[in-house]
Amino acid sequence: MNLHMQHRNQFLDVFQQTIAMTSMMLDPQEVMETVVRELPRLLRIDACTIRLLEESTQSFVLGAAHGVTMEYLSREAIDADSTMRMIRAGYPVYNEHVDGDRRLPFCDAARQEGIKAVLSLPILFQGQVIGILRLLIKSSGRVFATEEIARAMALAMQVGIAIAHGRMFKELQSQLAFLKELQDFSNLVNSTLDMDATLKNMAERATASLKAKGCTLRLVDPKTKKLYLAASHGLSMAYVQRGGVESERNIQLVLAGKPVSIYDVSHDGRVDSHEQMRAEGIISLLAVPLQVQGEVIGVMRVLSSVPRVFTGAEINFASTLADVGSAAINNARSYQKIHLLLMRIEGHEKFLATIIDSLQHQLIVYNKDKRIALANQPFLSSVEANSEEVIGRLYNELCSDEEACPVNQVFAKENMQPFIQQLDHEEGLKWYERTASPVMGKNGDVDYVVEVIRDITSERRLVEAEVEKGRLSGIVEMAGTIAHEINSPLFAALGTVELMAEEDECTNLADDFQVVIRNLKKINTLTKKMTQMTGFRRKEYVGESVILSLDEEKNEGCISLACRDGAKEG
């Protein structure tokens, strides 16, 4: 067997072993780690790396490596631009002396690592480049022949198939798991209107489902248009409260409605807070917008402590989770606004009800159907009923006289006149003044009628008392006048009889005189009492003028025999 055939058989053996190793693997990460670990042994090389193409940034990020240090892997430039263009075009590139080629950006790194030659192979799937397989040689005696490079291309293609199949299977599994997670989350947030609880659950679920270190949720303040921390999970307070993040490029992209996936935050220009993330142990991140009807209301960032390329399924899950959460947040905000408005309305209603109930007069509001829509407490107390028993009753149950009823007049758009209603109560007759006013609608119709019922019993009785007082005052005045008119001739008659009695003591008329005097004195006593009762008193003025007045003090109106001398002078 010649050397050519021997190498071919060796490759076939390696190819078959590679297929056997990867065909049963469904985890793409496991596929890559197996390939980079086994290929150096099978191909008699020193090291192997796989980098995958990140679609969002179109950059190659590390997937797996074996036989090289992290210092070498963490270099900024993977290879020369010309090499990367060839790889992106689907061609292999073989560099035999990378440690001495100053044109290569990683020449110094290769020399420090002891790498002599590198074979870079595009990893293809369905004609598309999905990554780079790099075979590294540290011994100067090992080289790749042209036939080996061609066979290595086939090997890289098989690796691409295994990675792609693993990706698809994992994404399918992830999608099924994500669908269940989304269903559970949707059921949960739809059962509550507590925005804080929704945000907290959202951060926890995103972290757990994506197997990340933590998650932050920042919302746009409607007034300031700045982001504020609404919820977080798995992260230190020092990190989440470090300050504003609006200036970061990844945040700006998300606020524009685009998801952002970053493999290495420490070397990505879209991240500003490198030191804070490094201190927190964050290596990769995924940021998606929170949107409601096309408007971005916030940003959700999922942070990983291990380097990772977020798959399409993971990005879709995070975006869908954000959409469901955004709808719940919007509903919670709307509920809060409605709840606040209802509380304000309720407060206004209570305030108005307090004012209405504190009114002294009864107040009733009727709707278009002439049924009671509102009644204050004075009215309810008057009918000895509660609000539920009164609301809905017809107006004519309170006013039997429909023609005089002011409510009926208002609905008929007639000139409203106050209506005096007389009702018989246990404590006696009571009078009520009923007035009504319309509440007009936009079309000019009467939508409501407000009726005020005023108890005028006291006023009515006061008027009647004043009338009675006036009548009695006239009687009193007449009685006082009569008493005075009697007193004047009485004094004269009494004086005359007493003089006659003194002059004719010896006659047989003396006893008669004494009877007359006693009777006149009795009459005087009666007129005196009448004068005291009526409040009349005698006022004397210059000349012979005498004025009788009704005094407030009853006992001042004294006209008696004790005043006889004065009366005589008058």
Buried (B, 14 or more C-beta within 10 A) or exposed (E): EEEEEEBBEBBEEBBEBBBEBBEEBBBBBBBBBBBBBBBBEBBEBBBBBBBBBBEBBEBBBBBBBBBBEEEBBEBEEBBBEEBBEBBBEEEBBBBBEBBEEEEBBBBEBBEEBBBBBBBBBBBBBEEEBBBBBBBBBBEEEBEBEEEBBEBBBEBBBBBBBBBBBBBBBBBEEBBEEBEEBBEEBBEBBEEBBBBEBBBBBBBBBBBEBBEBBBBBBBBBEEEEEEBEBBBBBBBBEEBBEBEEBBEBEBBBBBBEEBBBBBBBBEEBEBBBBEEBBEEBBBBBBBBBBBBBEEEBBBBBBBBBBEEBBBBEBBBBBBBBBBBBBBBBBBBBBEBEEEEEEEEEEEEEEEEEBEEBBEEEBBBBBBBEEBEBBBBBBBBBEBBEBEBEEBEEBEBEEBBEEEEBBBBBBBBEEEEBEEBEBEEEEEEEEBBBBBBBEBEEEEEEEBEBBBBBBBBBBEEBBEEEEEEEEEEEEEEBBEBBEEBBEBBEEBBEBBBEBBEBBEEEEEEEEBEEBEEBBEEBEEBBEEBBEBBBBBBBBBEEEEEEEEEBEBBEEBEEBBBBBEBBEEBEEB
